[in-house]
Amino acid sequence: MYKIYQVEYGDTIDKIANKTNTTSANIKDINGINNDSELIVGSLIIVPKDTEKRFDVYKVKKGDSIYSIASMYNVSPETLILLNGLNKNDYIYPDQELYVPLRGTKIYITKEGDTIDSIITNLGVDLDTFNKENSRVFVMEDQLIVHKDDNN
């Protein structure tokens, strides 16, 4: 789900995000960087591999809660928490950006004891589809698995 990107002359976090169909916040989070001055020409950073958009970014508004946002996007609060690297007791605040699945995107976050069979059963897909959509899967705890249902 990720690939390596080599920083080029003139790159900024925003430019790299636009080139790779992701957000600046995502690049910062994945790579542990805070600003453009930390980008060095020729250095390697991690960016999402998928060019098909499966998530949207939701900007938290005053009065929002994980539960209200999860309800809006028809996803469990637990999944929303895990998807965004939050803990269940974390606060969210106005203008914070959260990833939310687009309609038709099924998400499964692996748990201890999962197998490929249990994952594809939870996603409701066959093995061939699963393998096409997830080129590398190591069945370990807290791995995000995604399936785009073209019928939705």
N, C-alpha and C positions, 0 to 999 in steps of 0.2 A: 504494500500500500504506500510505500515511500520510495523515493529515488534520491540520488545524490545530484546536487546542482553545484557547478563551479562558478563562483562569483566572478563577474566580468567588470571591466572598467566602466564606471558610471552607474553601476547597479546601486539601488537603494532597496530597502526592505519592501517598500511599496511596489517598485518596479518588478522585483522578483515575484511578489505575490500575484501581480497581474499576469506575468509571463506563465505562471504555473497554476492559474485558476484556484488560488487559495486566498487567504487573508493575511495581512501583515501580522495580526495577533497570532495566527497559527504558526507562522514562521518563527516568530519570537519565542513562542512557547516551546515548540519542538526543539529549537536550537539553543535555548537559554540565553538569547541575546536581547538587549534592550533598545539599541539604537543603531543607526547607520554607521556610526564611527567604528563599530565592532566588526563590520564587513571588511575583509581584506581580499583584494583582487587575487584570484587563484585559489583561495581557500574553498573548502567544500562544506556545504550545508545540506541539511535534509529538507526535502519538500514532498508534499503528497504526490503520489504517482498517478492517481486517477485524474483524468481530465473530465470525466462525466460528473457533473455536479449532483451530489446526493444529499448535501447538507446546505442549509441556509444559516446565516448568522442573524440571531435575534438580539436586538439591543434592549437591555432590561430598562423598564420604565418604573417610575416611582409606584410603589404598591404591588409590584409583581412578586411572585414567589415561585420557587421551583415547581410547586404543585400546580399553580395557575398556568405557567408556561407549558408544563408537561401536558396538561389537559387541552390546551389550545392546539397542540401538535399531535395529540392522540398517542402519546408515548408515556411509559411509566416514569414517575419521578426518579426512581432508582437508575433507570437507563440514562436519563438526562444528566444526572449527577455523575455517573461513570463516564459518559461521553465527553464531559467537559472537565474531567480530572478534579472534580470537587469531592469534598467529604460531606456526609449527610448533615453535619452541624455548621457547614460554611454558610456565611451570609452572601447574598448577592446584592448588588448595589446598582443604582441608576447609571446608565451608559455602559455597563459591563456587557461584553459580547459573549453570547453563548451559542454553541452549535446546536442546531435543531434539525432533525431529519425532514427532508422534503416528502411530500405525499407519495406513497408507493415505495418508500425506502424502508426495508425491514432491517432492524438492528438486533444483533445478539452479542452480548458480552460474555465471553466464556467464564466458566466456573471450574473449580477443582473437580476432577473426575469426568469432565466432558470428553466425548469422543467425536470423531467426524460424524458418525451416525446420529448422535444426539444433537449435534449442531444443525445438520441438514433437516432433521425432523422439526426442530424449533423454528427454522427459517421457512420450512415448507417448500424446499427445493430438491431437485435430484442431484446426484453426485456430479454429473457432467457440468451442470450450471454452476454449482458451487466451485468446482475446480477452475472454471473459466473466470469467475468473478474474484477469486481469491488465489492468486498465484503462489503465495507462500503462507502456509498456515502451520503454526506450531501450537498444538493444543495445550496451551498453558493458561493459567488464570488471568483474567482481565484483558484478554485480547478482543479487539473490536472486529466483528464480522458483519459485513453489509451485503444486502441483496436488494437490487432494484427490480421491483415488480412492474413490468411494462404494461400490465393490465390496469393500473391505477393512474 
